[in-house]
C-alpha cells in the first residue's frame, strides 16, 4: 500500500458526539482544546477500522506519537449540538497523516478542520522509523481485501 493508492481509495471513519456542558468555555461555545479531543476520538475509530488501534500498535512493537497537529476553527460548536467528526487517512508510507473535518451532524455545516502527523517509534528505545513499519501497510491491505 502506498500513498497514491490511498488517495484513490481513501479510508475514513467518523465519530458522532453531542456536545456536553463540560466541554464549553465561558462564552458558552466549545472550548478550543476540545476539538483536539474530538479529533482523537475520530482517529481511534479510523485506526479501529483498519484493526491497528493503539493496543495493536504497541503489540506490534511500535508507538505512534503525534509530532504535528493543526486545527482551523470555522464556526463555533454549542451545547447540545450533535457533531460528526470525520478522520481520513491521507498518508501511510513514512508517517500517518490524517485529515479531520468536524461538521454539524444534521446540516453538514463545516465547523472545523485539521490534520495530524504521527511517526512510528520502537517501543523498546523510542527510535524513530524513517519508513512506516510493514505492519501498517499489511493492516491497510487486509482492510481493502475485506471490502
Secondary structure by P-SEA (a helix, b strand, c coil): ccaaaaaacccccccccccccccccccccccaaaaaaaaaaaaaaaaaaacccaaaaaaacbbbbbcbbbbbbcccccccbbbbbbbbbcccccbbbbbbbbccccccccccccbbbbbbbbcccccccccccaaaaaaaaaaaaac
